[in-house]
Amino acid sequence: MILAEKVSKRYGAKLALDKLDLQVSTGTVLGFIGPNGAGKTTTMRILAGTMPKSSGRVSIGGFDMDEEPLKAKALIGYLPENAPLYSHTKVKAFLLFCAQLRGIPENDIERAVEKSIARCELQSVVDEDMDALSKGFRRRVCLAQAIIHEPKVLLLDEPTDGLDPIQKMQIRALIRELRADKAIIVSTHILEEVEAVCDRVLAIAGGKAVFDGTAAQFAAAGRPDEVFAAIVGGKPLPAGNFPSANFSIEGGAVK
């Protein structure tokens, strides 16, 4: 459902992404991790079609992002990092506007908005101005707009940023529910998120993939913070850390 082949991105002389390959099928949640500045947000923007790549290919649901961008983007729900909101707009009015932008038939808009509100636990703030919301509620409004049109692909950049522990549990439960008929990428720096909702893990550092395996293989390697530090720092993990895996890590790369 999500396919990126040899995707690179340059900002002038700086190479932010270096021939990144990525594939996520329906029913899978990919945890996308890496240190600050690794290229995670750049990758998410390229996949969503909001930023041009320098080279490579991106396909969403079989539609090439360059050749059929409208068809590709119609399949995507995107929760960007630090997503802007219309500050003086009420929550429900904003979601009604998003539903119209997404081309939801007029007779179905109210139902789609109410379903999105319920899924993101927004019932208590539907009549509040967005600029009066807490950071956690603003994040949940952003998630509600991302799922309002029942997309087949979800790109979630730091979905639980700013949420309290209970809100995090609710959003993680929602992601697990949504995975049944969607391909989902969760870009996060919160390693517990990987354990809570992800099937696979892709780690990048310096714009390059340094780990691509199952969440179980990632967990089997040891303490998540130590594994993360090793794979993004280019340090080898001790032999035997992957008792059930068909690969080893040498110098931070999957072999």
PAZAPA-4460 file (N, C-alpha, C; in steps of 0.05 Angstrom, whole numbers, plus 32768, in hexadecimal, padded with zeros to 4 digits):
% residues 255
    n_x    n_y    n_z   ca_x   ca_y   ca_z    c_x    c_y    c_z   seq   type   mol
   8010   7FE8   8000   8000   8000   8000   8011   8019   8000     1      M     A
   8027   8019   8010   803A   802F   8010   8055   8025   8006     2      I     A
   8060   8032   7FF1   8079   8029   7FE5   808A   8041   7FDF     3      L     A
   80A3   8040   7FEA   80B7   8054   7FE3   80D0   8045   7FDA     4      A     A
   80DA   804E   7FC3   80F1   8040   7FB7   8107   8055   7FB2     5      E     A
   811E   8050   7FBF   8136   8061   7FBA   8130   807F   7FBC     6      K     A
   8121   8086   7FD1   8119   80A2   7FD4   8130   80B2   7FE1     7      V     A
   8137   80C8   7FD4   814C   80DA   7FDE   8141   80F6   7FDF     8      S     A
   814C   8106   7FF2   8144   8122   7FF4   815C   8133   7FFB     9      K     A
   8160   8148   7FEB   8176   815A   7FF0   816B   8176   7FF7    10      R     A
   8178   8182   800A   8174   819E   8010   818E   81AD   8009    11      Y     A
   8190   81B6   7FF1   81A9   81C1   7FE8   81BE   81AC   7FE7    12      G     A
   81D4   81B0   7FF6   81EA   819D   7FF6   81E5   8186   800A    13      A     A
   81D1   818A   801C   81CC   8176   8030   81BA   815F   8026    14      K     A
   81C3   8147   802A   81B3   812F   8023   81A3   8126   803B    15      L     A
   8189   812C   803C   8179   8126   8053   816F   8109   8053    16      A     A
   8169   80FE   803B   8161   80E2   8037   8172   80D6   8022    17      L     A
   817B   80BE   8026   818E   80B1   8014   8184   8096   800B    18      D     A
   8175   8096   7FF4   816C   807E   7FE7   815C   806B   7FFB    19      K     A
   8148   8077   8008   8139   8068   801C   8124   8057   800E    20      L     A
   8123   803D   8016   810F   802A   800D   80FC   8025   8025    21      D     A
   80E2   8023   801E   80CE   801F   8034   80B5   8013   8027    22      L     A
   80AA   7FFF   8035   8091   7FF2   802B   8080   7FEA   8043    23      Q     A
   8066   7FF1   8042   8053   7FEB   8057   803A   7FE1   804A    24      V     A
   8031   7FCA   8052   8018   7FBE   8047   8001   7FC3   8059    25      S     A
   7FE9   7FBF   804F   7FD0   7FC2   805E   7FD1   7FAE   8076    26      T     A
   7FC8   7FB8   808D   7FC8   7FA7   80A5   7FE1   7FA9   80B5    27      G     A
   7FF4   7FBB   80AD   800E   7FBE   80BA   8011   7FDA   80C5    28      T     A
   801D   7FDB   80DD   8025   7FF5   80E9   8043   7FF5   80EA    29      V     A
   804F   8008   80DC   806C   800A   80DC   8074   8020   80F0    30      L     A
   8086   801A   8103   8092   802D   8114   80AA   8039   8107    31      G     A
   80AA   8053   8102   80BF   8061   80F4   80CF   8072   8108    32      F     A
   80E7   8069   810E   80F6   8075   8124   8111   807F   811B    33      I     A
   811D   8091   812B   8137   809B   8125   813C   80B4   8135    34      G     A
   8155   80BD   8138   815B   80D4   8148   8151   80EE   813A    35      P     A
   8151   8104   8148   8149   811E   813D   815C   8124   8125    36      N     A
   8150   812D   810F   8160   8134   80F8   8166   811C   80E6    37      G     A
   815B   8105   80EC   8161   80ED   80DC   8154   80EC   80C1    38      A     A
   813D   80FC   80BE   812F   80FC   80A5   8113   80F1   80A7    39      G     A
   8109   80EC   80BF   80EE   80E0   80C2   80D8   80F2   80B7    40      K     A
   80D8   810B   80C0   80C2   811D   80B7   80C4   8123   809A    41      T     A
   80DD   8125   808F   80E0   8129   8072   80D4   8111   8063    42      T     A
   80D9   80F9   806D   80CE   80E1   8060   80AF   80E2   8061    43      T     A
   80A4   80E9   8078   8087   80E9   807A   807B   80FE   8068    44      M     A
   8087   8115   8065   807D   8129   8053   807E   8121   8036    45      R     A
   8094   8113   802F   8096   8109   8013   8081   80F3   800E    46      I     A
   807D   80E1   8021   8069   80CC   801D   804D   80D8   801B    47      L     A
   8048   80EE   802A   802D   80FB   8029   802A   810C   8010    48      A     A
   803F   8111   8002   803D   8121   7FE9   803D   813F   7FEF    49      G     A
   8046   8148   8007   8047   8164   800D   8063   8170   8009    50      T     A
   8076   815E   8003   8092   8167   7FFE   809D   8157   7FE6    51      M     A
   80A9   8164   7FD3   80B4   8156   7FBC   80CE   8147   7FC4    52      P     A
   80D2   8130   7FB9   80EB   8121   7FBD   80FF   812A   7FA8    53      K     A
   8118   8125   7FAD   812D   812B   7F99   812F   8115   7F84    54      S     A
   812B   80FC   7F8D   812C   80E5   7F7B   811E   80CD   7F88    55      S     A
   8119   80B9   7F78   810C   80A1   7F82   80EE   80A0   7F7A    56      G     A
   80E0   808E   7F86   80C4   808A   7F7F   80B3   8085   7F98    57      R     A
   809B   8090   7F99   8087   808B   7FAE   806D   8083   7FA2    58      V     A
   8062   806E   7FAC   8048   8063   7FA2   8036   805E   7FBA    59      S     A
   801D   8067   7FB8   8009   8063   7FCD   7FF1   8054   7FC0    60      I     A
   7FEC   803C   7FCA   7FD6   802C   7FBF   7FD9   8027   7FA2    61      G     A
   7FF1   8026   7F98   7FF6   8021   7F7B   7FF6   803A   7F6A    62      G     A
   7FF1   8051   7F76   7FF2   806A   7F67   800C   8079   7F6C    63      F     A
   801A   807E   7F56   8034   808C   7F58   802F   80A9   7F61    64      D     A
   803D   80B2   7F75   8039   80CD   7F80   803F   80E3   7F6C    65      M     A
   8051   80DE   7F59   8058   80F2   7F45   8043   80F2   7F2E    66      D     A
   803B   80DA   7F26   802A   80D7   7F0E   800C   80DA   7F14    67      E     A
   8003   80D1   7F2C   7FE7   80D3   7F33   7FE5   80DD   7F50    68      E     A
   7FEE   80F5   7F55   7FEF   80FF   7F71   7FD3   8101   7F7F    69      P     A
   7FBF   8109   7F70   7FA5   810C   7F7D   7F99   80F1   7F86    70      L     A
   7F9D   80DD   7F75   7F93   80C2   7F7D   7FA3   80B7   7F94    71      K     A
   7FBD   80BC   7F94   7FCE   80B2   7FAA   7FC7   80C0   7FC4    72      A     A
   7FC4   80DB   7FC4   7FBF   80EA   7FDC   7FA3   80E5   7FE7    73      K     A
   7F90   80DD   7FD5   7F75   80D7   7FDE   7F74   80BF   7FF1    74      A     A
   7F89   80AE   7FF0   7F8A   8096   8000   7F97   809B   801B    75      L     A
   7FA2   80B4   801F   7FB3   80B9   8036   7FA5   80CA   804B    76      I     A
   7FA8   80C2   8064   7FA2   80D3   807B   7FBD   80DB   8088    77      G     A
   7FC1   80F5   808B   7FDC   80FE   8094   7FD9   810F   80AD    78      Y     A
   7FE7   8107   80C1   7FE9   8116   80DA   8006   8121   80DB    79      L     A
   800A   813B   80D3   8025   8145   80D3   802E   814D   80EF    80      P     A
   8048   814F   80F2   8053   815A   810B   804D   8177   810D    81      E     A
   8045   8180   8125   803E   819D   8129   802A   81A7   8115    82      N     A
   8015   8198   8110   8001   819F   80FC   7FF3   81B9   8104    83      A     A
   7FF1   81CC   80F1   7FE4   81E5   80F7   7FC5   81E1   80F7    84      P     A
   7FB7   81F1   8106   7F9A   81F0   8107   7F90   820D   8105    85      L     A
   7F76   820F   80FC   7F69   8229   80FA   7F61   8231   8117    86      Y     A
   7F70   8244   8122   7F6E   8249   813F   7F53   8253   8149    87      S     A
   7F45   8261   8138   7F2B   826C   8141   7F13   825D   8136    88      H     A
   7F18   8244   812E   7F03   8232   8124   7EFC   821E   8139    89      T     A
   7EE2   8218   813B   7EDA   8203   814E   7EE1   81E8   8143    90      K     A
   7EE4   81D5   8155   7EEE   81BA   814E   7EDC   81AD   8139    91      V     A
   7EC2   81AD   813E   7EB0   819F   812B   7EAF   81AD   8110    92      K     A
   7EB0   81C8   8111   7EAF   81D7   80F7   7EC8   81D0   80E7    93      A     A
   7EDF   81CE   80F5   7EF8   81C7   80E7   7EF6   81AB   80DA    94      F     A
   7EEB   8198   80E9   7EE9   817D   80DE   7ED4   817B   80C7    95      L     A
   7EBF   818B   80C9   7EAC   818C   80B3   7EBA   8197   809A    96      L     A
   7ECB   81AB   809D   7EDA   81B7   8087   7EED   81A2   807B    97      F     A
   7EFB   8193   808C   7F0D   817E   8083   7EFE   8169   8073    98      C     A
   7EE6   8162   807C   7ED7   814D   806F   7ECF   8157   8053    99      A     A
   7EC8   8170   8050   7EC1   817B   8036   7EDA   817C   8024   100      Q     A
   7EF1   8184   802F   7F09   8184   801F   7F10   8168   8015   101      L     A
   7F0A   8154   8024   7F10   8138   801D   7EFC   812D   8009   102      R     A
   7EE8   813C   8002   7ED4   8133   7FEE   7EC1   811F   7FF8   103      G     A
   7EBC   811D   8012   7EA8   810B   801D   7E8D   8114   8014   104      I     A
   7E7C   8103   8009   7E61   810B   8000   7E52   811A   8016   105      P     A
   7E43   812E   800E   7E35   813F   8021   7E23   8130   8034   106      E     A
   7E16   811B   802B   7E04   810C   803C   7E14   80FB   8051   107      N     A
   7E2E   80F8   804D   7E3E   80E7   805F   7E50   80F8   8071   108      D     A
   7E51   8112   806D   7E64   8123   807C   7E5F   8122   809A   109      I     A
   7E46   8126   80A2   7E40   8127   80BF   7E48   810D   80CD   110      E     A
   7E41   80F7   80C0   7E48   80DC   80CB   7E66   80D9   80CE   111      R     A
   7E75   80E1   80B9   7E92   80DE   80B9   7E9E   80EF   80CF   112      A     A
   7E94   8107   80D2   7E9F   8119   80E7   7E99   810E   8103   113      V     A
   7E81   8105   8107   7E7A   80FA   8122   7E8A   80E1   8128   114      E     A
   7E8F   80D0   8114   7E9F   80B8   8119   7EBC   80BF   8120   115      K     A
   7EC7   80D3   8112   7EE2   80DC   8117   7EE4   80E8   8133   116      S     A
   7ED0   80F8   813B   7ED0   8104   8155   7ECF   80EE   816B   117      I     A
   7EBF   80DA   8167   7EBD   80C5   817B   7ED7   80B5   817D   118      A     A
   7EE3   80AF   8166   7EFB   809F   8166   7F12   80AD   8175   119      R     A
   7F13   80C7   8173   7F28   80D7   817F   7F21   80E3   819A   120      C     A
   7F0A   80DB   81A4   7F01   80E4   81BF   7F00   8103   81C1   121      E     A
   7EF2   810F   81AE   7EF1   812C   81AC   7ED5   8137   81B4   122      L     A
   7EC3   8126   81BE   7EA8   812F   81C3   7EA6   8147   81D6   123      Q     A
   7EB9   8149   81E9   7EB7   815F   81FD   7EC1   817A   81F3   124      S     A
   7ECD   817A   81DB   7ED9   8194   81D1   7ECF   819C   81B5   125      V     A
   7EBA   818F   81AB   7EB1   8194   8190   7EA9   81B1   818B   126      V     A
   7EA0   81BF   81A0   7E97   81DB   819C   7EAB   81EF   81A6   127      D     A
   7EC3   81E6   81AB   7ED8   81F8   81B5   7EE9   8202   819D   128      E     A
   7EF4   821B   81A0   7F07   8225   818D   7F21   8216   818F   129      D     A
   7F2E   8212   8178   7F46   8202   8178   7F5C   820F   8188   130      M     A
   7F5D   822A   8189   7F73   8236   8198   7F6F   8234   81B6   131      D     A
   7F58   822A   81BF   7F53   8226   81DC   7F59   820A   81E5   132      A     A
   7F61   81F9   81D2   7F66   81DD   81D8   7F82   81D8   81E4   133      L     A
   7F84   81C4   81F4   7F9F   81BB   81FD   7FAE   81AF   81E6   134      S     A
   7FC8   81AC   81E9   7FD8   819F   81D4   7FCE   8183   81CE   135      K     A
   7FC6   8174   81E3   7FBD   8159   81DE   7FA3   8159   81CD   136      G     A
   7F90   816A   81D3   7F78   816B   81C4   7F7D   8175   81A7   137      F     A
   7F8F   8188   81A4   7F95   8191   8189   7FA1   817A   8179   138      R     A
   7FB1   8169   8186   7FBD   8152   8177   7FA7   813F   816F   139      R     A
   7F93   813B   8180   7F7E   8129   817A   7F6B   8133   8164   140      R     A
   7F68   814E   8163   7F59   815A   814D   7F67   8155   8133   141      V     A
   7F82   8158   8133   7F92   8152   811B   7F8F   8135   8112   142      C     A
   7F8E   8123   8125   7F8B   8107   811E   7F6F   8102   8113   143      L     A
   7F5B   810F   811E   7F40   810C   8115   7F3D   8114   80F7   144      A     A
   7F4B   812A   80EF   7F49   8132   80D3   7F57   811E   80C1   145      Q     A
   7F6C   8110   80CC   7F7B   80FD   80BC   7F6B   80E4   80B6   146      A     A
   7F58   80DD   80C7   7F49   80C4   80C3   7F2D   80C8   80BA   147      I     A
   7F25   80E2   80B6   7F09   80E8   80B1   7EFE   80DB   8097   148      I     A
   7F0F   80D7   8083   7F07   80CD   8069   7F0D   80AF   8066   149      H     A
   7F13   80A2   807C   7F19   8085   807C   7F2F   807E   8068   150      E     A
   7F46   808A   806B   7F5C   8085   8058   7F67   8068   805B   151      P     A
   7F73   805F   8045   7F80   8045   8045   7F9D   8046   804F   152      K     A
   7FA8   805E   8051   7FC3   8062   805A   7FC2   8078   806F   153      V     A
   7FD0   8073   8086   7FD3   8087   809B   7FF0   808D   80A0   154      L     A
   7FF7   80A7   809E   8012   80B0   80A4   8011   80C1   80BD   155      L     A
   801A   80B7   80D3   8017   80C4   80ED   8033   80CC   80F8   156      L     A
   8037   80E6   80F8   8051   80F1   8101   804E   80FA   811E   157      D     A
   8059   80EB   8131   8058   80F0   814E   803A   80F2   8157   158      E     A
   802B   80DD   8153   800E   80DE   8159   8007   80E3   8176   159      P     A
   8018   80DB   8189   8011   80DE   81A5   8021   80F5   81B2   160      T     A
   802D   8106   81A2   803C   811C   81AE   8029   812F   81BC   161      D     A
   802F   8135   81D6   801F   8147   81E5   8007   813B   81F3   162      G     A
   8003   8121   81F0   7FED   8114   81FD   7FF4   8109   8218   163      L     A
   7FE0   8109   822A   7FE5   80FE   8245   7FE4   80DF   8243   164      D     A
   7FEC   80D0   8258   7FEE   80B3   8256   7FD4   80A6   824E   165      P     A
   7FBD   80B0   8257   7FA3   80A4   8250   7F9D   80A9   8233   166      I     A
   7FA2   80C2   822A   7F9D   80C8   820D   7FAF   80B8   81FB   167      Q     A
   7FC8   80B3   8204   7FDA   80A2   81F4   7FCF   8086   81F1   168      K     A
   7FC5   807B   8207   7FB9   8060   8206   7FA1   8060   81F2   169      M     A
   7F91   8075   81F2   7F7A   8076   81E1   7F82   8077   81C3   170      Q     A
   7F96   8088   81BD   7F9F   808A   81A1   7FAC   8071   8198   171      I     A
   7FBC   8064   81A9   7FC9   804B   81A2   7FB4   8035   819D   172      R     A
   7F9F   8035   81AD   7F8A   8022   81A8   7F7C   8027   818E   173      A     A
   7F78   8041   8187   7F6C   8048   816D   7F7E   803F   8156   174      L     A
   7F98   8043   8158   7FAA   803B   8143   7FA8   801C   813F   175      I     A
   7FA7   800D   8155   7FA4   7FF0   8152   7F8A   7FE9   8145   176      R     A
   7F75   7FF8   814B   7F5B   7FF3   813E   7F5C   7FF9   8120   177      E     A
   7F69   800F   8119   7F69   8018   80FD   7F7B   8007   80EB   178      L     A
   7F8D   7FF8   80F7   7FA1   7FE9   80E7   7F94   7FD4   80D5   179      R     A
   7F7C   7FCA   80DC   7F6F   7FB4   80CE   7F6E   7FB8   80B0   180      A     A
   7F67   7FD0   80A8   7F64   7FD5   808B   7F75   7FEC   8081   181      D     A
   7F8A   7FF2   808F   7F9B   8008   8087   7FB9   8000   8089   182      K     A
   7FC9   800E   807A   7FE6   800E   807D   7FEE   8027   808C   183      A     A
   7FFC   8024   80A3   8000   803A   80B5   801E   803D   80BA   184      I     A
   8028   8056   80B9   8043   805C   80C2   8041   806F   80DA   185      I     A
   804E   8067   80EF   804F   8078   8107   806C   8081   810B   186      V     A
   8071   809B   8106   808B   80A6   810A   808C   80B0   8127   187      S     A
   809F   80A7   8136   809F   80AD   8153   80BC   80AC   815E   188      T     A
   80BF   80BB   8174   80D8   80B9   8183   80D2   80AB   819E   189      H     A
   80B9   80A3   81A2   80B1   8095   81BA   80B3   8077   81B6   190      I     A
   80C7   806A   81C1   80CC   804E   81BB   80B6   803C   81C5   191      L     A
   80A8   8043   81DA   8092   8033   81E4   807B   8031   81D0   192      E     A
   807A   8045   81BE   8065   8045   81A9   806A   802D   8197   193      E     A
   8083   8027   8191   8089   8011   8180   807F   7FF7   818B   194      V     A
   8084   7FF3   81A5   807A   7FDA   81B2   805C   7FDA   81B4   195      E     A
   804F   7FF1   81B7   8032   7FF2   81BB   8022   7FED   81A2   196      A     A
   802B   7FF7   818B   801A   7FF6   8173   8026   7FEB   815A   197      V     A
   8041   7FE7   8159   804E   7FE2   813F   8054   7FC5   813A   198      C     A
   8052   7FBD   8121   8059   7FA2   8118   8076   7FA1   810E   199      D     A
   807F   7FB7   8102   8099   7FB9   80F6   80A7   7FD2   8100   200      R     A
   80C1   7FD3   80FD   80D1   7FEA   8105   80E4   7FF1   80EE   201      V     A
   80E4   800A   80E7   80F9   8015   80D4   8107   802C   80E2   202      L     A
   8121   8029   80E6   8130   803E   80F3   8142   804B   80DE   203      A     A
   8144   8066   80DE   8156   8073   80CC   8169   8085   80DC   204      I     A
   8180   808A   80D1   8193   809D   80DC   81A3   80A9   80C5   205      A     A
   81A6   80C3   80C6   81B5   80D0   80B0   81A8   80CC   8095   206      G     A
   818D   80C9   8095   817F   80C6   807C   817F   80AA   8070   207      G     A
   818B   8097   807E   818E   807B   8074   8180   8068   8087   208      K     A
   8174   8053   807C   8169   803D   808C   817F   802E   8099   209      A     A
   817D   802A   80B4   8191   801B   80C2   8185   8002   80D0   210      V     A
   816B   8000   80D0   815D   7FE8   80DB   8142   7FE5   80CE   211      F     A
   813B   7FCE   80C5   8121   7FC8   80BA   811A   7FAB   80C2   212      D     A
   8108   7FA8   80D5   8101   7F8E   80DF   80E7   7F8E   80EE   213      G     A
   80E0   7F78   80F9   80C6   7F76   8108   80CA   7F83   8123   214      T     A
   80B3   7F8B   812F   80B4   7F96   814A   80BE   7F81   815D   215      A     A
   80B8   7F68   8158   80C1   7F53   816A   80E0   7F50   8169   216      A     A
   80EB   7F53   8151   8108   7F52   814F   8115   7F6A   815D   217      Q     A
   8109   7F81   815A   8113   7F99   8168   8112   7F95   8186   218      F     A
   80FC   7F8A   8190   80F9   7F86   81AD   810C   7F71   81B7   219      A     A
   8112   7F5D   81A6   8123   7F47   81AF   8140   7F4F   81B2   220      A     A
   8147   7F66   81A7   8163   7F6E   81A6   816D   7F79   81C1   221      A     A
   815A   7F7F   81D3   8162   7F8A   81ED   8151   7FA2   81F5   222      G     A
   815B   7FB2   8207   814C   7FCA   8210   8149   7FDD   81F8   223      R     A
   8130   7FE6   81F3   812B   7FF7   81DC   813D   800F   81D9   224      P     A
   8143   801D   81F0   8154   8035   81EE   8170   802D   81E5   225      D     A
   817A   8016   81EF   8195   800E   81E8   8197   8004   81CB   226      E     A
   8182   7FF6   81C3   8181   7FED   81A7   8180   8005   8194   227      V     A
   816F   8018   819B   816C   8030   818B   8187   803E   8188   228      F     A
   8194   8042   819F   81AD   8050   819F   81C2   8041   818E   229      A     A
   81C1   8026   818F   81D5   8017   817F   81D0   8018   8161   230      A     A
   81B7   8015   8159   81B1   8014   813C   81B4   802F   812F   231      I     A
   81AD   8044   813D   81B0   805F   8130   81CC   806A   8134   232      V     A
   81DB   805E   8146   81F7   8068   814A   820B   8058   813B   233      G     A
   8202   8044   812C   8215   8034   811C   8225   8021   812C   234      G     A
   821B   8019   8144   822A   8007   8155   821F   7FEA   8152   235      K     A
   822F   7FD6   8151   8225   7FBB   814F   8218   7FB2   8169   236      P     A
   8203   7FA2   8166   81F7   7F95   817D   8205   7F7B   8183   237      L     A
   8206   7F73   819C   8213   7F5A   81A3   8207   7F42   8194   238      P     A
   8217   7F2F   818D   820E   7F17   817F   81F9   7F09   8191   239      A     A
   81E5   7EFD   8185   81D1   7EEE   8194   81BA   7EFF   819D   240      G     A
   81BA   7F19   8197   81A4   7F2A   81A0   818A   7F26   818F   241      N     A
   818D   7F17   8179   8176   7F11   8169   8172   7EF3   8167   242      F     A
   816A   7EE6   817C   8168   7EC9   817C   8155   7EBD   8167   243      P     A
   8140   7ECD   8160   812D   7EC2   814D   812D   7ED0   8132   244      S     A
   8140   7EE2   812F   8141   7EF2   8116   8153   7EE5   8101   245      A     A
   814D   7EEC   80E8   815D   7EE2   80D2   8172   7EF6   80C8   246      N     A
   8179   7F08   80DA   818D   7F1C   80D3   819D   7F24   80EB   247      F     A
   81B3   7F32   80E7   81C3   7F3D   80FD   81C7   7F5A   80F7   248      S     A
   81D0   7F69   810B   81D6   7F85   8106   81F4   7F89   8109   249      I     A
   8200   7F94   80F4   821C   7F9A   80F4   8220   7FB8   80ED   250      E     A
   822B   7FC7   80FF   822F   7FE3   80FA   8215   7FF2   80F6   251      G     A
   8200   7FE8   8103   81E6   7FF6   8102   81D5   7FEE   80EA   252      G     A
   81DF   7FDD   80D8   81D0   7FD6   80C0   81C6   7FB9   80C2   253      A     A
   81AF   7FB4   80B7   81A4   7F99   80B7   81B2   7F89   80A1   254      V     A
   81BC   7F71   80A9   81C9   7F5F   8097   81B9   7F46   8093   255      K     A
***
